[in-house]
Amino acid sequence: MRKLERYLGIVLLVLLTGMVCSCGKERLSDTSSEKVNVTLNFDTRVGDSESVAIDEGEGIRTLRIIITDENNQVIDNIWRDYSSEGSLTASKTLTIMGLEAGIRKFYVVINEKSIGLSEYLDGIRTDLPSDFISKVIQNTTTDTYFPRMASNIENGVPATGMIEVNLNENNTFTIPCVHTVIKVELNIKNLMNVPCPISAIKFGTFVPNATYLFDDDEPDAEEKSVKLPEGTTISTLQYDEPNGFTGISLPANMSDFQKVLVFYMYEPKVDTSEDFSIALIAAGFESLNVAKSFISQTKIPRNSLLRINATIDSQNEVTIDYKVLSWGKATVEVPGFN
């Protein structure tokens, strides 16, 4: 797998302090004499850049934070809706005042409606469900959450994270969050002497209908695993006009790749790399319709960007290059308060 030097992602920085914060912050009732204030910073920017454009639909629309004690008793269940803001951003800040010191667990779900879990998460008010960490997200006969084209991401892209910390007066904690899906980007370059009208794109049998809500790997694990829930089905995928892809006519003799399609899907795992295939449907160019495998691995972990570059040469043949990049995380260090 080829790595990307530059990382995109979501990081939650939790700053813990005993200082008194100004009014207008999130307040929790608490009778304990040992209290701390928690500031949560949510950031999807690259590294320490102050302003990085994000693709439409990838911003933070809603934010859910469930806080429990060490015995999984729910202390608070906080939800914020930012969807009415003029433009979605990659960062948010939320301060919780008067949280009791001690062992606390933070569970974060971003853009929960995109995976149909709003009612489920909102109902967690007393005890954390025993299967919460292994909660399955699965498409149903009435609701297909993913795969989904970027142009149809009305509820955002989901991301999750969790951490257990010992709250006290002067600590800084980082909670890395990862997208629960992968992002697939198809770019095509036409080297033929005539335009190429692509009306549909067919992908092989590598698209699952389910995944887990939370990542099972450590945030800094060098090699990520992919675990599919029991009963997951793997299917083919076709994007054509009935499925939202209106087609594109690629000009002749292109010098650069053109982005043709972007979609999001659950992390895939297959038996053979040949299942990762693609075929282009273009009237008058039947040779493009033949499915071609394009990858040398059998799994792609969540929070990855699969970039596919397809070149149509002068002989009407397609060659495909790909990269699996980290859609990953950017850790921003923030000092604790004194």
Salt bridges, closest charged atoms under 4 A:
GLU26 OE1 - ARG80 NH2 1.89
ASP43 OD2 - ARG45 NH2 2.50
ASP55 OD2 - LYS183 NZ 2.30
GLU58 OE2 - LYS183 NZ 2.77
GLU85 OE1 - LYS92 NZ 2.45
GLU100 OE1 - ARG104 NH2 3.79
GLU112 OE2 - ARG64 NH2 2.80
ASP122 OD1 - ARG64 NH1 3.34
ASP122 OD1 - ARG125 NH2 2.68
GLU154 OE2 - ARG148 NH1 3.61
GLU185 OE1 - LYS259 NZ 3.61
GLU185 OE2 - ARG307 NE 2.81
ASP216 OD2 - LYS227 NZ 2.61
ASP220 OD1 - LYS329 NZ 3.51
GLU267 OE2 - ARG302 NE 3.24
GLU317 OE1 - LYS292 NZ 3.77
ASP321 OD1 - ARG2 NH2 3.46
